Amino acid sequence: DHIVLAGGCAAIKGADVAVQDRTQVNVLIANPFQKMAMGSRVKQQHLATDAPALLIACGLAMRGVD
């Protein structure tokens, strides 16, 4: 079992550790870009920070894509 943090709150520094400590359940931060190829101009650190908040947008963009 695990908890996946998504949305803007997932970017709060230490939120994952706090939830994990409180619940004693492994916590992951959602990253919809984890297995996507990125262009060389993409700033990986900025994308990693914003990724949890972009989960719904990525899902909608991929809708209907196999």
C-alpha positions as CSV (number, residue, x, y, z in Angstrom):
1,D,0.0,0.0,0.0
2,H,1.1,3.6,-0.6
3,I,-0.2,7.1,-0.7
4,V,0.3,9.3,-3.8
5,L,0.4,13.0,-3.3
6,A,-0.8,15.1,-6.2
7,G,-1.8,18.7,-6.8
8,G,-0.2,21.9,-5.6
9,C,0.1,20.6,-2.0
10,A,2.5,17.9,-3.1
11,A,5.1,20.6,-3.8
12,I,5.1,21.7,-0.2
13,K,8.6,20.9,1.1
14,G,8.4,18.0,3.6
15,A,4.7,17.2,3.0
16,D,5.5,13.7,1.8
17,V,7.7,13.0,4.9
18,A,5.1,14.5,7.2
19,V,2.3,12.3,5.7
20,Q,4.5,9.2,5.8
21,D,5.5,9.8,9.4
22,R,1.9,10.4,10.5
23,T,0.3,7.4,8.6
24,Q,3.3,5.0,8.6
25,V,2.5,4.3,4.9
26,N,4.9,4.8,2.0
27,V,4.3,8.1,0.3
28,L,5.1,9.0,-3.4
29,I,4.8,12.3,-5.1
30,A,2.9,12.1,-8.4
31,N,4.9,12.7,-11.6
32,P,3.0,12.3,-14.8
33,F,6.2,13.1,-16.8
34,Q,8.2,10.2,-15.2
35,K,8.2,8.1,-18.4
36,M,7.7,10.8,-21.0
37,A,10.5,11.9,-23.3
38,M,11.4,15.6,-22.8
39,G,13.0,18.0,-25.2
40,S,16.5,19.3,-24.4
41,R,15.1,22.8,-23.7
42,V,12.9,21.6,-20.8
43,K,14.2,22.6,-17.4
44,Q,14.0,19.3,-15.6
45,Q,14.1,20.7,-12.1
46,H,11.3,23.2,-12.7
47,L,9.2,20.4,-14.3
48,A,9.8,18.1,-11.4
49,T,8.6,20.8,-9.0
50,D,5.4,21.5,-11.0
51,A,4.7,17.9,-12.1
52,P,2.2,17.0,-9.3
53,A,0.1,20.1,-10.1
54,L,0.0,19.2,-13.8
55,L,-1.4,15.7,-13.3
56,I,-4.9,16.4,-14.5
57,A,-3.7,18.5,-17.4
58,C,-1.5,15.6,-18.6
59,G,-4.3,13.2,-18.3
60,L,-6.7,15.4,-20.3
61,A,-4.0,16.0,-22.9
62,M,-3.4,12.2,-23.3
63,R,-7.1,11.4,-23.4
64,G,-7.8,9.1,-26.4
65,V,-4.1,8.5,-27.0
66,D,-3.1,4.8,-26.9
